[in-house]
């Protein structure tokens, strides 16, 4: 018998939708997105929802489904709109626990983590007005891809920060499947971008030289309308050719800041930045999360750059070694050392065991997934 679960929509409005379909092969979860597929054997499936602070004080709600291992670490992240009732029935069909993050008990320092299937792993899932397809009818998917009105969580009692910390705990071999990750980039994409920018720059220079600045302005307006219609965003350089210089200039400025001890992190982010009021800011995906630097409990006092199997990342800790924020990904110890020396932040760089990693994740109150 085959049971299917389909993605209802993107993780947030404006994101491309990915045609993700989940099926079971015994206890193994098969994730199919177009021509690509991968297989994991999760201990449970976890529905998550958390907020991201973006520009001007606005928030962006992120939802998705995660496959967890026995310790609650994330094996596979599937951002998107999933209906909890469908997930619960999908899990019940094969006997895999379902953890609904929108109904978990609150507590930012709760050490239990999402790995305990004895918690909110009832196979029946949360009650909903419309029941999903019964497991006895395997020919029908639990989440029809044509459904246009995905139901969101009925209300979350778990702090958004704690959910973010849980989702930042990545297991060895971690993967994230999204519409953009499934789309393969063509080898001629970058040459076309630069060629479009050069042509656009030449047209702009010619029109301005003959005094036709208004014509160029009109051309750029028309071009941007066409870009919205055809959804080929990289062609924006043809109508805004100065965008070609943006990335190199920003890259040079950030390298200068790193040499001065004002910034640390990979070029594409996330980054640690010292703010105008000397607080430590975490810049990740458009967010700017502040942490006060100091020697009191709950204040940033030191940094731990770790490696655990194929995973690496950074824990920001207080003076007692308690984790405050977790940022997975590669970090340059030299940049962090310069930032730490300049702003009185300690730094440790070493490998950790699985037990240490799981303990830090479970005690960490916030993270950047």
N, C-alpha and C positions, 0 to 999 in steps of 0.2 A: 504494500500500500504506500502511495506517495502523498505526502502532505506538503503544501506549498504556502508560502507567506510572501506577499508582494509589498513593496514600498508604496506608500500612499502619496508622498510628496517630498519636497526638499526640506533640508534642516531649518531653513528660514526663508522668508519671502525674498525673491530676487536671485536665489541660488538655482542653477540648473538642476533639473530632476534627473535622477539616475534610475534606470530600469533594473533595480536590484530584485532578484527572486531568491528566496531561501527554500531549501528542501533538506530532508533528512535522508541519510544513508546509514540506518541504524543509529548509533549515538553521534555520528559525524555530521556536522552541519556543512552543507554545500552552498556556497554563495556564488550566484551567477549574475554577471553584469555584462550584457552584450555577449561578446565572444570569449570573455575572460571568466574564469571560475577559480575558486580556491576552497580548501577544505580545512576545518578546524574541529576539534572535539572539545566542546565547552563543558564545564561543570554546571553552568547556569547561564541564562540570558537575562540581561539587565536593561530595563528601560530607564533612560535618564532624561533629565531636563535641568538646564541651568541657564543663568543670565550672564551676558557679557556686557560690560560697560564700554560704550563707544562714545563718539564725540558728542560734546554739548550736553552731557549728563544723560543721554538716552541709553536705553538698554536693548539688547537683542537676545531673544530667547532661543536657545539651542536645544534641539531634541534629537534623540537617536536611540539606537539599540546596540548593546555591547555584548560580546561573548566573553565570559569570564572563566578563569581557571579555578582550581580548588582554593587558592588563597585570595581570590577576588581581584587578581590582576587582569588587565584587559588584554585578551588575545586578539580581538578584532573589533574595530569601531565602525559602525554603520550609521553615520549621521543621516537624519531624515525624519519624516512624519510616519510613525508607526502607531497603530491602534492597539492599546493595551489588551483589550479583550481578545483580539485576533492572536496576539503573541501568546497569551495564556493558554488558549486552546491549541495553538501550534506546539507549545512545549508539552502540554498534557498528553498530546497524541503519542509522544515518544518517551515521556517520563522524565524530561529534563526540567529542573526547577526554573521558575520564572520569578525574577525579583523586580517588583515595580518600584522604581526610585521615587515616584510621585506620591507614594503612600508610606514611605519608610519613617520610622521614628526619628525625631530631630536629635541633634547633639553633635557639635562640631568636632569634638575630640573622641567620639565613640570608636573604640578600637575594633569593633566586630567586623567592619568592612562588609562589602557585598558578597563575600565568599561563603557566608553561612546560609545554606539552603533551608535551614530550619526556621528562618525568619519569614519575610513576606514572599514565600515561594509557593503559595497555594496554587494548584493548577487551574482553579476556576477563574482566577484573575479578578479585577475589580468589576463591580456591577455596572452595566451599561444599558441604555434604553433598547438597543438593538443587539440581539445575540449574534455572534459570528457563526460561520458554518460549522456544523457538528463534525467531529473527527471521523464519524462513520461514513462521511461522504468525501472520500479522498479525491474525487475528480474535480471538486471545486476548491479554489484557493481560499485561504483564510482571509487574505487581504486583497480583494480584486484591485488590479492596477488601475481600473477605470474609476474607482471611487474618488469623488471630487470633494468630499467633505470629511477629512480625517478628524477624529475626535482627539482633542488634547487631553492632558492629564486633568483629573478632576480636582486637583488641588494638592500642592506639595507641602508637607510639613518638615521635610529635610532642607536645611539651609542650602542655598545654591552653591556657596563656597565649598561645603563638604562634598557635594556631588562633583564639583570641579576637581577636588583633590583625588577622589576615587578614580575619575576618568584619566587623571595624569599618571596613574600607576600602571605602567605598560609591562606586559610579560615579554620574555624573550620571543622574538619572531613577530612582534606586534605589527598589525597592518590596519590601515584606514582605507575604506572603499567609498569613494564619492564619484559624482559625475565627472569632475575634472581629472581625478586620478585614473578613471577608466578610459578617458579619451587620449589616444596616442597622438603625440605631436609629430607633425610631418617634418622631414629633414629640411625642407625648403622654407619653413616658417620664418626663421630668423633672417635669412637673406631677403625675403619679401618685406619684412618689417623695415629693415634698413633701407632697402631700395625705395619703398613708399615714402619714408622720411626724407630721403635725399630729393626725390621728385617734388614732394610737397614744399621743401625748402626752396628749391629752384623756382617753382611757380610763385611762391610768396615773395621772393626777392624781385622777380620780374614785375609782378603787379604793383609792388610798392615803388619800384624805380620809375614806373610810368605814371605814378600818382593815382593808381586804382586801388587804394587801400579799402574803400567801401566794397569793391568787387571781391576782394579776398575775404573780408568779413562775411559777406553773403555766402561765399563758397563754403566757408567753414561751418556756417549754420546748416546749410543743406547737407553737407557731408555728415555732420553728427546725427541729423535726423535719419539719414540712410543707414548709419551704423546701428542705430537702435532697431531698425527694421530687419536688417540682415544678421545682426548679432555676431559680427566679426570685429571684436573690440580692438584687436591689435592694429587695425587699419586707422586708428585714431591718429597715429603719427603722420599720416598723409595730410591731415587737416590741422594738426598741431605739431609741426616738425620740430619745434624746440623741445618737445618731450624726449627726443633722442638724447639731449644733453642732461636731462634730469637725473637719470640713474648714475652716470659717472660722477657728476658733481656731488650728489648726495653720498655716494660711496667714498669719495675723497674726504668729505667733511666728517663722516663717521670714523674713518681711520684716524683722522687728526684728533677727534675726541677720545678715541681709544688710547692713543699714545699719551694723551694728557691725563688719563685716569678719570675721564668723565663718563665713559660709556664702555660697556663690554657686551659681547654677544656676536653671533654670526651675522653676516650682511643682510640676510633675509629675515632676521629676527628669530626668536624673541631677543630683547636686549635689556640690560640693566643700565639705567640712566640716572644721574644725580640731578634732581629737580632744582628749580630756582630757590626753594626754601631749604635746600640741603637734605631733602628726604630722598630715600631710594625709591625709584620708580621702575616698575616692570612694564615694558612696552612689548605687547604681544598681540598680533592680529587686530590692531587698531585700538587696543585697550591701553590705559595708563593707570596701573594700580600702585598706589603709594604705600610705602612702609617706612615708619619712623626709625632712624638710626639711633641706637643708644644701648645702654648697659642694663636697662630694666627688663623684666620679664615681658615678653611680647614685642620687644623692639629688636630690629635687625642688628646683630652683633658679629655674625660670622657666616661664611659660605662654605658649603661642602660640595665639591665637584667629585662625582662618583662614577664608577663603572661597575656594572653587574652583567656578566655574560656579554650579550650584544647590545645592552642598554647602557645609556649614559645620560647624565643630567646634572641638575643643580638644586640643592636644598638650601634655602635661606633659613638660618637658625638664630635663636636668641642666645644670650650669654650662657644659659644653662644647657644648650644643645638641643632644645626643643625645636622641631621643625615649624616654620611659619608659612612657607610657600615652596611648592615644588614645580620646577620647570624642566621637563624632559628635553633631551636634545644635546647636541655637541656644544661645548664651551671651551674657549681658549684660556688656559690657566694664566698665561702671561698678562692678558688683558684684565682678568679678574684680580691678579696680584697688584697691578698698577692702580686699579680702582680701590682695592682694599687698603693699600698703603696711604693713598691720598685722603681717604675718608674713614680711617680707623675701623676697618672691617677685617676680621680674621679670615684666613683661607686655609682649607685642608683639601688635598687631592689624593684620593686612594680608592682602591677597589673595596666593595662591600659584598657580604654574603646575601643569599636570598632571604634569610631570616631577618637580617638588618634592614634590607630594602623593604620587605613587607611591613616591618614594625614602623619604619619611618612614614610609609604611605598611610598606614592606619592612624597614626598620631597627627598627621599633617592637617591643619584646618582649611587650607586653600591650595589651589594649584592652577596651572595654565595648560589645559589639555591640548 
